[in-house]
Amino acid sequence: MKNPTEALIVSAASGRWSETKINAWYAAQPWPVGCNFLPSTAANQLEMWQADSFDLRVIKRELGWLAGLGMNTVRVFLHDLLWQRDRADFLARLEQFLTVSASLGIRPLLVFFDSCWHPFPRPGKQCEPEPGVHNSRWVQSPGLRALKNPADFDRLRPYVTGVIRRFRRDPRILGWDLWNEPDNHNWSSRGPRDFPSAYAKGEAVFPLLAKTFRWARAAGATQPLTSGVWLSHAWESDDTLSAYRPLGLLQSRASDFISFHRYDPLPATQTSVYQLRRFNRPLFCTEYMARPNGSTFQAILPWFKRERVAAYNWGAVAGRSQTHIPWNSWQSPYEREPRPWHHDIFRADGTPYCRRETALIKRLTT
């Protein structure tokens, strides 16, 4: 008889694409290469999508710069409060975004939930970015109050099912990323620490992520689903259930394709890929490229292309997110432009931060 944790994993994996189906789907795609996209005029997901700050002109211009590099996909974060506040207008803006991205040959991977940074998101006008601090206004979805109250989980179902039902057969969407870094504990940031350990946060997310997989399948998504394994112990040993790895097992067993993050030099990145190959499914690195860490375009991207690993660097255009500033700014804010930049490709005027990088990306994508 299965224990409750194993039963939830099995239930979440019901309807998962077979290895044959997902590998055939991936073989029919061009090599997915792109970035995590937030327009330079937005500090977080709410600023990107809310009516008073949604700027389609800037979005079109900056997506155009990415298309000019040969990028064919972007990873974009949504937020449950956008649905809760005004679902019709939110869906209309998402439709506008998809029309623009499709016109440029870019198919997004859309993210529903996220465990990173500020745990008490609020709709409406957002606070100004903290000077010199990396990604200082990013917000979690759902907020901490919802995450710590399982009775509140089902209010999130209409958000997931409503968005997917609206776009479930839309070829402009590459796939659905259900939850970003669900066991990220925020210890290294200046934001509040939500839980005393990564395990505690993962334990809180686990039942809601299992529900989210079921909701997405029930909504009839024709695009594949994923949630990226984040902590390395989720994949570095065998596939058996243990007390500290249920979340990683849920993600690896329920995802149609396997996604992961790695902000490290090539040898460590290669190790992750070799370990994840055992699932016999397409691999998507949905976050990489942190120059001070040795995770650079020059070191990583040619190898990803050779191995046909989908590649999404963090950051497009330096702006209100300030992700060109390193993570250590959470402890010591920067007073001047960092050298090298941490993330991002372009300055706000469209000038590449490093022309050698953009030349390399163009070479690899043609």
Secondary structure as UniProt FT lines:
FT   HELIX           4..13
FT   TURN            14..15
FT   HELIX           19..27
FT   STRAND          33..36
FT   TURN            40..41
FT   HELIX           45..49
FT   TURN            51..53
FT   HELIX           56..68
FT   TURN            69..70
FT   STRAND          73..77
FT   HELIX           80..103
FT   TURN            104..105
FT   STRAND          107..114
FT   TURN            131..132
FT   TURN            134..137
FT   HELIX           144..147
FT   HELIX           150..156
FT   HELIX           157..167
FT   TURN            168..169
FT   TURN            171..172
FT   STRAND          175..180
FT   TURN            182..183
FT   TURN            187..188
FT   HELIX           198..218
FT   TURN            219..220
FT   STRAND          225..226
FT   HELIX           232..234
FT   TURN            243..244
FT   HELIX           246..254
FT   STRAND          258..261
FT   HELIX           266..276
FT   HELIX           277..279
FT   STRAND          283..288
FT   HELIX           291..293
FT   HELIX           297..307
FT   STRAND          310..314
FT   TURN            320..321
FT   TURN            323..324
FT   HELIX           327..330
FT   TURN            348..349
FT   HELIX           355..365
//
